Amino acid sequence: MRIRKSFVIAGISAVFVIFIAALVIIANFDSLRHKTQVAFYGLNEVQVKAFEAELASVTDKNGKIVHYAFTVLDDKLPLAEQLSSRTDLLVSAAGASLDEAVASVPAKKMDSYALEQTVLSGMYSSVAAFSMRNDKGRVLALPLLVDPVEILLNAQTLSKIGTRKISSIKVLDDFAEKSRGTVYFPVVFAGADARSFVDMTGALAESLSGSGAFDAAVKMVRSAKPQSAENLVKDLCAGENAPFNKAATLLSEWTRGRIIMSDVYNLEDKGLPALMRENMCAVVFTDLSSHRQFEFEALRHFVSVPDASGETLPFVPSENPLVARRLSAGVICAVPLSKEKGTGYAVNHIVSSSAQESLSRATGLGPVLADCGVPDRQADDARFWIAASDVPFVPFSRAAFTDGKSLDDFATALKNYIRNGQF
C-alpha cells in the first residue's frame, strides 16, 4: 500500500513538474511572439551589433520601448531558403540573393508591406533610385548604408614619386610600376577572400570596360546554364569583347610582372594591415567595411585616390566621366515583411537623421541621407561620390551569386585563369 502511495505521489509530482515546464515554455513563447522579429543577412558582426543597438532605442507612439528579437542568417546559403514566414523585418545586403528572396514572397503580400515613396525623402538621388520598388512605385527594399569597393594609396610613395593625381587605371598602373623602388609590394589585396577578390575584379571591369560590361557579366552568370566554374570564367574573360577581359588581363600582367606580391592569392583581409603598417605596399584594394577594421597604425600612411580636381576619390579610378559611371558599392537594405507595428516603428527610426548618423558612426559606412551627420571624411566621401555618379552597382559577388559555394568555385577558377595568363 505504501509503495502504491509512493507511486501516486511520484506521479503527481511528475505531472506538476511537466505542468510548470509547460507554463514556462508558453510564457517564453508568448514573450517571443510579442517581439518584432528581425533577420540579418550579409552583414558583418559590427554591422549587426550596430543595428541591434539602434533598434534597442525604438519607441512606439506612446514612448514605450518596442522589443525586437534578432536572427543572423547564413551568408553562405541563399537567403530565400532561410527566410522565415515569422520574420517581420529583414536587414540585408542588396544583391541577387535578396532579389530572389523578395521574389519568393507572393507579390500581393509584398505589395501590402511596401513603403510609400516619401520614405526616400532626403536621400541623394542615385541611392534613392537604387531602392527596389513594385510596379506601383512603392518601396520594397529601402537603402540604409553604402559600403564602396575602394583603393587606398601610400601617401609617402605618392610624394616620393611625385604623383599628384590618378585619373585612370593607366595612371594607377604607372604609379604601381614606379613604386617598385620604394615598397616591397606595389599592389596588394585579399586574394584569399572570394568575395573581396571577385568584387575587386568587378570594379576593375567597370572602370576599364564600362558599366555595360559589368552589367553584361552579371547577366551572363545569372542566366548561365549549369556548367563548370572554369567554363564560366572563360566566357567572361576570353576574347577582347568579353566583359572581364581587360580587368583579368591587367591582373594577369600585374601577377606575371610581380607588381602584385607573389602570395597575394593566399592573403586574407586580416593580413593587409600588417603590410600597410610596415609601409610595404603602395596600392591596397579593399572595401570600406574592411577598411574600418584596420587599426590606425596601418592607415596613417594611406589616403584615397587623388583625382584631377584635388579631391580624393575612394573608388577605383577610370577615364570614363564620373556622372556616367556606376560605382561598385554594397548597400544594406531594410525589407518590411509584415504589418507588425514594430516593423513600421523600426523603419521610420532607422531612416531618421539621428539614426543614420548613429549607424554611420557605429559601422563606419556611408549614410543614405544627404544632410545627416557623419563620423569622418571617409563616410562623407562614400556618400558624396555615389551621389555624384549614376546608380551604384552591387559588388559583383553579390550581384551575380546567391550562395557561397558557387562564389568560391568561381573565385578559384578566376584566380587560376589570371595566374596562368590564359588569354
N, C-alpha and C positions, 0 to 999 in steps of 0.2 A: 504493500500500500504506500509506504514511504517512497519507494522507488518511483511509483506512478506519479506521486505528488511532485517529486523532483523533476520528472519529465515534463509535467504540466507547467511547472514554474519556469523551467528552461525554455519551453516552447513559447510561453507568454513573453519572456524576456527577449527571445529572438524576434518575435513579431514586433515588439516595442522598438527594438533597435532598427529593424527594417523600416518601420513607420517613421522614426526620427530621420533616418538617412534619406527617405523619400521626400520628407519635408525640406531638408537641406537642399537636395537636388532641385526640387521645384522652385525653391526660393532663389537659388543661383540662376536657374533658367529664366525665371521671371525678371531678375535683375539684368541678365544679359539681353533679354528681349527688349527691354526698355532703353537700351543703349543704341545709338545710331551706329551701324556697322560700316567701318571704313576699311577698304583694302588698298594696299600699296603694291605697285608693280613697276620694276625697272628703276627704282630709286636706291641710292646707296644708304648706308646706315645713318650718316649725318643728316641726309635729307629727310629720312623717315622720322628721326627724332625731332627735327625742326617742325615738321607738320604736326606731330603728336603734341608738342609743347604749345604750338599756336592754337590748336583746336581745344586745348585744355582751358583756354580763356574765353571760349564762346559762350554767350548767354542768350536766353530767349527774350521775348518782348517784355517779360516781367523782371528781367535782370537775374534770373536764376541760371546757374551753370547747366549747360547741356552736356550730357555724358556720352562719350564715344568709346567703342571697342575697336581695336585695331588688329589687322591681319596683314602679314607680309607674304606675298605670293612669290613663287619660284620663278626667277627671271630666265631660267634655262628652259622652261616649258612654255608652250603657247598660252597666252592669257585666257583665251576662250575656253580652254579645257579646265581652268581653275576657278572661273568666276562663279560665285555662289548666287543663288536667287535671293539670298538673305542680305546681300551687300547693298547698302544704301548709297554709298559714295565711293567711287573709285578714283584714286590719285595715281596716275600712270604716266610713264614716259610715252610720248607720241611715237607712232610708227605702225608698221604692218600688223603687229600683234594686237595693238589697241583697235585698229580698224576692223580686224576680224572679230574681236570680242564685241564691239558695238553692233556689228552686222549680225551677230548671233542672237541678239536680243530682238524679239518681234518689233517691227517698226512702229506699230501703234503704241507699244509700251514706251519705247524710246521717245517718241513724239510727246507723250504725256509728261515725261520727265524733263523735256527740253527747256532751256532758259530763253528768256526774251533777249533780243539783241542789245538792249540797254545795258546788259551786264558787261558788254565790251567797252562801255564808255570810259574814256581816259587812257585806253591802250593806244600805243602807236600803231599806225595803220597796217604795217607789214605783219605784225604779230596778231592783230585782230583778224586779218584776212586768213591767217593760218587756222583759226578755230574751225572745228568740224561742225557743219550745220546740216539740218534736214532740208527738204525741198521747199519748206515754208520760210527758210531763213533763220529758224530758231537754232540756238546753240546746243549741240550735243556734247562737245568736248571743249572745255574752257581753258585756254593757256594761262599758266600761272608763273612760270620761271623759265629762263633760257640759259642754255649751257653750251656755248660755242666751242667747236673744234678750233684750236688756236696754235700759234707759233710763238715761242719765246726766243729772244736773241741775246747773246752775251754782249753786254754793253761795252765791256773793256775791249773785246775783239772788234766791235764796230768802230770804236775810237782808234785803235791801232791801225786798222786797215783804211780808215778814212771814209767808210761808207756812211752816207747821210740819209739815204732813203732807199727803200726796197720796194719797187713798184711792180715787180713781176717775179715769176718763178725763175726767169733767166737771170735776173739780178741776184736773186737768192742763191742760185747755183754758183754764180761768180763769187759771191761772198763766202760761200762754203768752201770753194776751192782755195781762195786766198787765205782762209783761216787755218789751213794746214800747219803753217809755221807758228801759230800762236796757241793751238789747242791739240790735244791728242785725237779727239774725235769730232770732226766738223758737224756731223748730223747724228742725232740720236732720237729714238722713240721707243715706246714699249712694244717691241715686236712680238713678245710672247703673249701679249694680251690680244685675243682675237678681235674684240670689239674696238679697241684703240687702233690697232693696225688697219682694220678694214675702214674705219671712219676716216683715218688719215688719208688712205688711198682714194676714198671717195671725194674728199675735199680737194685733193690734188687734181682729180679728174674734172671737177667743176671749174677749178682755176685754169687748167690748161686747155680743156676742150669745150668748156661752156656748160650752162645749165641743161641744155638739151641732151648732152652726153650723159650727165648724171641721171637725168630722168629716164633715158633710154636704158641705162644699165639696170636701174631698179625694175623697170618693166620686164627686161629680159630674165631677171632672176625670178620675179613673181609669177611670170607666165610660162616659165621653162617646164618642159615635160621632165619626168623623172630621169635623171642622168647623173653621172659621176661629177663630183666637185671639180675634178681636173678638166672635164669637157666644158663645164660651165665657165671656168676661168679662161679657157682657151677662146671661147666665144666672145668673152668680154675684152680680151686683150690682143688677140691675134689679128693683124691687119691694120692698116693706117686709119681706117674709119671706125674701128672698134672703140667703144666708149671709154674703156680703161687703157687704151694703148699708150697714150702719151704719159699717163701717170705711171704705169708699170715700167715703161721704157726708162723714165727718169730714175725710178728707184733701182732698176737693174744697173744703170750706169753708175749710180752712186755706190751700189754694192760692189761692183767689179772694180771701180776706181778707188775703193777704200775711203770714200767720203763718209760713208756710214761705218760705224765701228763693226768689226767682224762678227761680234757676238750679239748684235742688236736684235736678231730674231729670237733670241732667248732671254732678252731683257724685259723684266716686268716693270710696271709703273713705279713700284717702290724702289727700284734701282736708279731711277732718274735723278732724284735729289742728290745722291752721293756724287754723281758725275758733275752736277751743277755746282754743288758746294765746293768741290775741289778745282773748279774752273777748267774742267777737262773737255768741255764741248762748247760749240758755238751756236748751234740751232737745235731747239727742242720742239718736237711735235707733241702736243698733248691736248687736253680739253680743260675748260675752266674748272670743272668739278675735281679733276685730278690735281690741277694746279693748286687748288685750295688746300690740298692735303700736304703740300710741300712746306717745309719749315722755312723761316725767314732767311737763315744762313744759306739755303740753297737758292733762294730767289733774289737775293740782294744784288747780284751782278747781272740780272736778266731783265729785259724790257720787251714790250710788244713791238711789232714791226713798225718802223718809222715810214710814213708814206710821203708823197710829194709835197703835201701841204705842211709837213712838220708835225702832223698829228700821229698818234700811234694807233695802228690797226691790229687788233688781236687775232684776226683771221688770216688764212692763207692768202698771200697777195696774188694779183692777177693783172694782166694787161687789159682785161675787159673792164669797162666802166662800172663803178660800184652800183649805180642805180639799176644796171641790167643784170646784176649778179644775184644768185640765190645762195647765200652763205649756209654752210653746214652748222646747225645748232640744235642740240637736243632741247626739247620742250616738254616740261612737266605739265600735265593737264588734269583738270578735275572733270569727272563724268558723273552726273547725278543718275542714280539707278532706282530711285524710289521717290515717293511724295512725302516721305517721313519729314516732319518739321525740322528735325536736327540736320537733315541734308541741306535744306534751304538756309538755315542759320549758318552752317559751315561755309557754303559757297559765298554768301553775302560777306562773310567775315574775311575770307582769305583773298578776296579781290579788293578789299578796302586799302586805302593808302597806308594806314598804320601796319596792317598785317603784311603787306607787300614789302615794306621796309624791313620789318622784323624777319620775314622769311629770307630776304636777300642777305641780311646780316648773318643769319644763322647758317645758311648754306653757302654763301659766297657767290651765288648765281645772280644773273641779271633779272630784275623785276620786269613785269609786262606793262606797268603803268608808266606813263611818260613823266609824271611830275612828283612821284613819291621819292623819299629819301633813299640813298644808297650808302653802303658802308665804306666804299672806296672807289678809286678810279676804275679798277678792273670791272666791277659790276656795272658802273656807269658806261664804260666803253662797250660792254656787251649789249647793253640796251641801245646806245646811240648808233652803233654801226649796223645793227639789224634794222633799226628804224630808217637808216639812210639807204638801205638796199631793198631788194624785192623780197617777197615772202620767203622765209628761210626753208631750206631743205632739212628734213630729219636726217641725221647722220646715217650713212649708208647701211651700217649694221642693223639698225632698227627699221629703216625704210624698206629693206629687202628681205629680212629674215624674221621668222617668228619663233624659232627655237634655237637653243644653244648648240645642239649637235650639228645642225646644218651650217651654222655660222662658223663653228670650229673647223669643220671639214673644208669649208670654203677658204678660210684664212690660211690653213695649212697648204692647200693647193696653190693659192695665190703666192705665198712666200716661196714655195718650191719653183714656181714658174718664173718669178723675178730673179731668184738666185741662179737659176740655170740659164737665164737670158734667152728664153725660147721665143725669139721674135723673128 
